[in-house]
Amino acid sequence: MFKKLRGTFVQITRSVASGLIIIIPILMIGSFALILSSFPLSAYQNFIRNTFGGIFYTLFNAIYSATFGLLSLYATIAVSVVCARNLDPEIKYIWGYPLTSIAAFLIFIGFDTNSAEFAVGPLGTKGMFTALVCSVGGAYLYRLFSVRIFRAKKTFADGADNRYNDMLAVIAPAIGVISASALANTAISAIFGKSSFHSAFTGLLYSLFTKIGGGFFGGLAFVLLSSVLWFCGVHGSDVLDGVSDLVLVPPLQNNIAAAAAGAAPAEILTKPTIDIFVLIGGCGSAMCLLIAMLLFSRRRSGRSLSKMAFLPMLFNINELMIFGLPVIFNLSLVIPFILVPVMNYIITYAAMYFGFVPLVTAESAWTTPIFLGGFAATGSIRGSILQLVCLAAGTAVYIPFVRHFDREKTNAVLRDYDGLADYFSAAENDGRDVVLTSLEDSRGTVAKTLVYDLRHAIKKSQPALYYQPQYNSDGICFGAEALLRWKHELFGMVYPPLVIKIASEAGMLLQLDEYIIARALRDSEKFNEEFRRPFNICVNITGSTFSEPQFLAFLESVCGCPSVKKGLVCLEVTEQTAMRADDGGTEIFKKIRALGFKMAIDDFSMGHTSLKYLQSNAFDLVKLDGALVRDITKNPRSLEIVASIVKLSHSLGFTVLAEYVENTEIRDALLAIGCKEYQGYLYSPAIAPDKLSASVSKIFAEQNVR
């Protein structure tokens, strides 16, 4: 039971995290709009508020209202959709989940179109906790009603299309979710005497806190409660805004009045004390987390997010980090997220109590950047130094947790990658065509990540070529086949067909094939110089590349390479690709040969269409189908087919090479029927270029000695 509950909790937290990542664009736009509208510079504020009738200020506020002002609504939609995908990966009609979750959310915040008392505040950051409750709870309730209670019965209407039928199937579970939400909200309102779940929740927090009062412990409770609320997805600063007005604002006014009268200020706990010295970069002292991520995180996605969040967090706007990383419900970061603000509070209180730093005597906007805020609030450089001390101490606390978070995320991504690779491998075996980047789960996320990383890797020339040597019957290594190998920094060596699939879905096959050919040509020149004798290189080219007009132009641009001029570079096209080519495709093959490249048909069998290409003058080499080669010592029919291909190819002037030669029995059987060129594990697997150079050079040296 405990294991099942833990699994459900993990699934929920992942759904919340993934859903909040979806709304990062909204967070970014809203963050920059807030910065532009609240930049703490008097001249700037005068400009945006007074120029052209304040059009700039109005514009920035409109953008902020459309983003942060409706943030809870966006979160409800995103998280409920992710929950739906996780609960049912094969779901075809998903919109019942977000529609009912939105309805539940509006009920829980007390939305009433006929009420003049309703405020839009809960639609923004203040309603995030309610949004998460409704999106997750609504999704699980919808699943319960649609699958368990109503047994997913689908209503059909005569003559209606499928979408209309899907819509009808939503009605019953939607009634269940919305009715349950209305009943729950009514019960909570009656118990607590409030108008809604949201107001009952915020009211309870307010009443509990006000009993604590001010002073050191009151401030400590404020910081602790605010951090806990933020971790749970509640905008702690907004929820406790009334508490702040009651406990933190009056002491600040007392200090300002004392300073104006020439008296010594006496109040340590003020609103700027919390905003500027304790919550550096916002809740959780997030600037400390940001620095730790930038300096010590090894995950590129984490560092990229930190770079995007840096400017907003400089102005203490940290929603991009809190909801984007995310920090909320992230058990790997809960300890420092709560501990660091408490630690900074104690450091700040002690520094001011013992007189190391002057007390706050000026009102400083919460968006004032770090170090400037400390100086402005205290009128002393010691205020900036205190911020630096808190920043350094907080960063030191975050570092080990950031590293642990990296390990947790890495392990999760590795599991997702294994799931993607297994899914693709199973599809290959079943002959199914799948679109990996369209998967709406963590596997699809990994596929999209691979697309981005592959594009970046090609630009940095990171994918490598390994070479599988080719031998003749005299034991002479006369060439090798170039095989793509991409070692990902996280996933290790990526399954080559998966690389091709990812490149195909991203429209990068031409770019990848040109990269492979260019690299093979460079290696070919190196091999021929080292070996001082002709050495053939075969390169596999995907079928769609041959049909690209730019490909022939690319080959024309590299055909001056000495290896091409000597006929030492062979481009391989699979038999399936050749079979799909029309007469125009055959002409392209001939043009490629005319440039100096050799052409080979890979995976050649014995079909009628296969024989058609033996009678054309477009190819030089036939590479036997590996399935036939592996079977020749066990199946006389396979041996007979291979013997026929070899005999016919020789009579027409083709060279025949057998792949998958894995033992001496297969090699000897091939030799007996006249096939004298081999490639396979009997001789060598695919190896790195330097190892190939060393191995072949050694063989040639021994042959010269003999």
Secondary structure, 3 states (H helix, E strand, C coil): CHHHHHHHHHHHHHHHHHHHHHCHHHHHHHHHHHHHHHCCCHHHHHHHHHHHHHHHHHHHHHHHHHHHHHHHHHHHHHHHHHHHHHHCCCCCCCCHHHHHHHHHHHHHCCCCCCCCCCCCHHHCHHHHHHHHHHHHHHHHHHHHHHHHHCCCCCCCCCCCCHHHHHHHHHHHHHHHHHHHHHHHHHHHHHHHCCCCHHHHHHHHHHHHHHCCCCHHHHHHHHHHHHHHHHHCCCCHHHHCHHHHHHHCHHHHHHHHHHHHCCCCCCCCCCHHHHHHHHCCCCHHHHHHHHHHHHHHCCCHHHHHHHHHHHHHHHCCCCHHHHHHCCCCCCCCCHHHHHHHHHHHHHHHHHHHHCCCCCCCCCCCCCCCCCCHHHHHHHCCHHHHHHHHHHHHHHHHHHHHHHHHHHHHHHHHHHHHHHHHHHHHHHHHHHCCCCCHHHCCCHHHHHHHHHHHHHHHHHHCCCCEEEEEEEEECCCCEEEEEEEEEEEECCCEEECHHHHHHHHHHCCCHHHHHHHHHHHHHHHHHHHHHHHCCCCEEEEECCHHHHCCHHHHHHHHHHCCCHHHHCCCEEEEEEHHHHHHCCHHHHHHHHHHHHCCCEEEEEEECCCHHHHHHHCCCCCCEEEECHHHHHHCCCCHHHHHHHHHHHHHHHHCCCEEEECCCCCHHHHHHHHHCCCCEECCCCCCCCECHHHHHHHHHHHHHHHHHC
